[in-house]
Amino acid sequence: MKIHLKIENRNGKAKSYCSSKLRRIYSILQGAKFNKAHLRVNYGHIFNEGEYFNSADLKKALSAFTEKPLVDYLKNEG
């Protein structure tokens, strides 16, 4: 599982992050202030993605996209 996060800050500058470690992504989000963020979780052959405009929605989506039953199911499908 690979997590891609692109954060556009209030100045209009964008910063991209890519990690397979969920904890790293959550630590980046801890202090991030942004106008828009694009999240993509790649499971190998399938992915989930979306754009978010506040931290709460982004964290909910990240949690939903990385639920253990979902990740386990997609690993067994591939």
Stockholm file with secondary structure:
# STOCKHOLM 1.0

chainA/1-78         MKIHLKIENRNGKAKSYCSSKLRRIYSILQGAKFNKAHLRVNYGHIFNEGEYFNSADLKKALSAFTEKPLVDYLKNEG
#=GR chainA/1-78 SS CEEEEEEECTTSCEEEEEESCHHHHHHHHHTCCCSEEEEEEECSSCEEEEEESSHHHHHHHHHHHTCHHHHHHHHHHC
#=GC SS_cons        CEEEEEEECTTSCEEEEEESCHHHHHHHHHTCCCSEEEEEEECSSCEEEEEESSHHHHHHHHHHHTCHHHHHHHHHHC
//
